């Protein structure tokens, strides 16, 4: 099955082309070693995380600076913490409630990117009188870890990096755009109503191509429990992300996790009109749908099925504490209070801080597409971020 070629992608310099060629060779070897076909989740895992070659493991500049509205040629995409410090400061206010309610003093962030979120959260927690808060980071990218260490040096030993999941943790967990980067399985409903698994093979020219094969029993069982049979329908399921949330039930002893990402509740995720799935790639600020372009140089993501994440949390013994849009969460958690504290007479700083808020809050942009799901254990008071507009009933 041939794939359409994406248009209007930027040219790559010789070093980038050489790196991508090495990544592609590694992927071809993996396909050959598996009998000529790899399930897409394994292909995606290698493309993103293969040591020294994968997108998140090879030292590429992944996250753009937010200069000029995020159009800097460095990087591939801009995250909310880079757009405006108000995002991190607002999230810190919700984290502060969790820390105070549980009488803990530790924040754990997964995938801290450039360190912008950590910097903003720590600064706001200090302003709120929580100067003793420790900040733990679990980061798979050595390149990003080095950038984080440089950015957060002023906080000294309060910031520490973990090499593995904790055996036990109490406090506030932050995961901003983490679930979407976990490798997904792709399935297709065949004409006869069976579920096929989509994988990657090679054509005669050794180019990557899609190829569907009979799925192992666990995949059809999982898919059939989420949607009716729709011949020709292609979408994703993310057992790895579900397992990650479920694992939290073993190590989160007391506190809450705030999971921020783009996605939908199950009824919208597997809507009949979303027949091509949600897989998306980002290369030099260009979004497109071809994961086979420039492997090792581009991000590959899929939207999050938040119903699946909530189910995984409940099955692991965690409470589902709230679910709402990013815009509603930020408004509830104190964004407008922070905005009111800015000095409008400082036109340059005011514009730099406020202008990006439109992107974070707009229903046409991140405000509605991005959601916030909170899960936890031992929480006795409602979280302020979900005080109004909670959508738990839609999960």
N, C-alpha and C positions, 0 to 999 in steps of 0.2 A: 504494500500500500504506500504509494508515494505521498510526500507531504508538499504543501504549497510553500514556496520560498517567500520569506518575509521581505517587504520592500522598505526602502529608505533607511536602511541600517548604516551606521557610520563606518568608514574604512578603518581597518586595524593596522597599526604600525608593525614593522617586521618582528619585533620582540613578542608582541601579543600573538601574532600569527604562529610563531615558533612554539610558544607555550600551548596554544590551542591544538596545534598539530600533535604535540606530545600527549596531551590529554585524550585526543581522539584515538591515538594509537593504543593507549592504555585501555580505553573502552572497547576497542576492537578485539584486543587480546582477551578481555573479560568475556566478551560475547563468544569468541571461539572456544574458550575454556569451558563454557557452559553449553556446548553443543550447538552453537549458532544462534542462540536467542537468549535474551535477558529480560526478566520481568521489569517493567518500567521503574518500580520502586528501587530495585537494585541499581539500575542504570543511573537514576537520578541521584542516589546516594554517592556513587562514584564521581559523577560530574560535579557535585557540590563539595564532597568531603574527602576525596582520595588524597592521602598525604602528599604534599608537595605539588599537587596538580589541580585538585578540586577548587572550585570557586571560593569556598570559605577557608581553604587551607593553603593557598599558594602565594599569599602576600600581595594580591592585587588590591588596588584602591577600589573599595566596593561601595562606600557610602559617600555621596557627594557632599561637598560643603554647600551650605545654604546661601552663599553669596549670590546676590542678584536673583533671588527667588528660586534658588536651587538649580540654576542653569549652568553651573560651573561644569566644564568638560570632564573634570575628574569625577570618577565614581559612576554608579549606574542608577541610583535612586536616592531620594531624600526621605528620611523618616520624620515623624512628628517632633521628636525632641530637638531636631536640627532646625526645624522651621521657626520655632519661638521658644524661649525659656519658660514661657507660661505653661506649656504642656507639662514639663517636669515638675514645676512648682505646684500645679494643681494636683498632679498625681501624688506628690509628697503629702498634701493635706489629707488625702484618703489613707495613705500609709501611716500618717501620724495617728489617725483614729485607731487603726489596727494595733499599732504598737502600744498605745495607751490602754486600750481595752484589754489586751492580753498581757500587759505588764512585761513586755519584751523590749529588746533594744537592738534588733538586727533586721536588716533588709537583705534579701538575696535576689540578685538580678540574673536572669539567663540571657545570654546573647546581648552584651552591653554596647555593641556597635562602636561608635566613636567615643563613648563615655559621656555624651551630652546629657543623657537621662540621669546617670549617676551624679554628675556634677550639679545639676539643677535640683535633684531630690535632696542631696546632702545639704546644699545651701539653704533650701527652704526649711528642712528639718531643724537646722541650726537656728533659723529665725523664729521657729516655733518653740524653742527651748529644749530641743532634743539633741543637744550637742554631743551626747555620748553614743549616739547611734553608730553601730558598726555596719559596714557595707560589704557584702560578699558578692563576688562575680564569678559565674561559671561561663567561660568563653572558649569555644573550640578553635577559633582563629588566632594563631600566634601573632599575626600582623596586627589584628585589631586589639589584641591584649596589650601589645607594646604601645599602641596609640592611647589606649585607656590609661595605662600606667603614667604616661607623660602628662596627660590632661588632668589626672586626679592626684598628682604628686603632692599638691598643697594639703590634702587631707591626711597625709602620712599613713600611719599604721591602721587607721580606721578602715581603710579599704584593703581587702585581701582577695586573692584569686584562688579559686578551688580547681582541682584537677578532676574531681568526680562528684557525683551527687552526695549530699550529706546522708549519714545514717539516720540522723534525727535533726529536726529544725523547728524552732518556734520563732515567729515574727511575721514579717510581710514579704511575700514573694512577688516579684515583678517580671513579666514576660511580655515585652512589646515587640510584635512582629517576629515571634519565635515559631509558633505552630505552623504558619504558612510555609516555612522553609523545610519542614520535615518531609522526607520522601513519601510519595503517595503511590498507591496501586491504581491503575486505570482499568476500567472494565467497559465492555460493550454488550448490550443486549442483542443477541442474534435474532434472525427472522423467525426462528423456531422457538423463541422464548427462553433460551439458555443464556447463561452469563459466560462470556469469554474474557480472558485476561489479555490486556494489551501489553506487548513488550517490544523490544528493539532487536532488529536483525540487520544483516548487511546485504546489499544488492550486489550484482555482478561487478560493479565499480568500487565496492567496499564502502559505499556511502550508507549512512544510517537510514533505516526505513522502519515504519510501524509494521508489526505483524501480530495478529490476534491468535491465541491458542486456547484450548480448553482450560478452564480455571481450576485450581485446586479446590476441594470442597468448601473450605472456610470462606472463600471469597463469594461464591454464589449465595451461601447461607446469609452472610452479612448484608449483601446487596438486597436480597429478597425481603429482608426485614426492614428495609428503609424506603423502598419505592416499588411501585408496580412494574411489571414487565412492559417495556416500551421498545419495540424492535428498532434497532439502529441507534439507540440512545447511548451516548458515551459520557462517562463522568469519572469521578475519583472517589476513593475511600482511603482514609488515613489511619490504619491500625497503629502505626508508630506514634502518632500524636495522641491517640486514645490511650496507648500503653504508658506514655509519658505522664499524662494526667492521672491515670490510675496509680502509677508508682508514687505519686505525691501522697496518696492515701497511706502509704507505708512510712514516709519520713516526715510529713508535716504533722507535728504533734499538737500544735496550737498556733492559730493565726489565720491568715487569709492570703490567697494568691489572686492577683489581678492580671488577667489574660487579655491583652489588647491586640486585636488583629482584624483583618478584613474577612468577611464571611457572612453566613446566613443561618437561620434556623433550618431544620431539615426540610420542611415543606417548601421553602424557597430554594434551597440548594438543589434539590432534585425536581424542580418544577419542569413540566413537560417542555416548556419553551427553552430551557437551558440545556439543549440536547447535545451540545459539544463540550460540556464540562467547563472547568474554570482555570485550567492550566495557563500560566502566564510567565513570560520571561522578560527580563530587563537588561538591556545592554546600552550603556552610554546614554541613559535617559530616554531610550526608545523602548516602548512596551510592544511585545509581539507574542505570537503563540507557538513558535518553533523551538523546542528545546535542543534540536540538533545543530543549531547555528552556534558557532564559536564555543564549543564545550570548554569549560574551565574559565571562561571569561565573562559569562553572563549568569545572572541569578535565575533560578527556576522555582516557581512557587505555585501553590494552589490555594483557593479560598478555604476557609475553615467551616466545617459543619459543626456549629456550636451545640446543636442538640446532642451529637455524638460525644462532645467533650463533657457536657453536663451529665450525660448518662454514665460516662466512665468515672466521673468524680463520685456520683452517688453510689455506684456499684462498689467503689473503693472505700466507702464509709465517710466520705466528705459531705459537708453541707453545700448546696448550691445557694449562694448568698445574694446573687443579683445578676441581671443580664439586661443591658440596654445599649443604645447607640453611643458612640463616642461623644457626640455633641451633647446629648442629655447628661451623660456622666460628668463631663467637664463642667457644665453649668451647675449641676447639683453639688459638685465637690468644691466649688469656690472660685471658679475662674473669673466671674464678674467682680468679686471682691478684689482679686489681684489686679484686674484691669483698672479698677477705680483708684488703686494706689499709684498708678503711673502718673508722671508729670506731663500733662499735654503741652506745656510750654517748651519742653525739649522735643522739638518736632522730629529730629532725626531718630532719636531713640524710640520715641512713641510710634513712629511709622514702622520702624524695623521690628518692633515687638508686636504691634497690633495688626499690621497688614496681613501676616500669615494666618491670623485667626479665622479669616474667611474660609480658608482651605480646610482648617481643622473642624469647623462648625457647619459648613454648608452641606445641605442634603445632597447637592449635586457632586460633592467631592468626598472628603474623608469623614465628614460629620455623620453620615448615614451608612456608608459602606463599612466603616470600621465599627466594631462592637467591643464592649467590655463585658467579660464574664468573670465573676468573682466566686471562688470556691474556698472552703476552709473548714476549720474544726475549732470548737471551743469558743466561737463568737456568740455573744449573747445580745448584742444591740445591733439594729439595722445599720448598714453602711450608708453614709451620707451620699455617696455617689449614685445611689439607686433610690433616693427618697421620692423622686417623681419620675414617671415614665418607665418604670421597671417592666420588662417584657418577658418575665419568667413564664407567663402563661402561653407564650408563642413557641417555646422550645419543644 
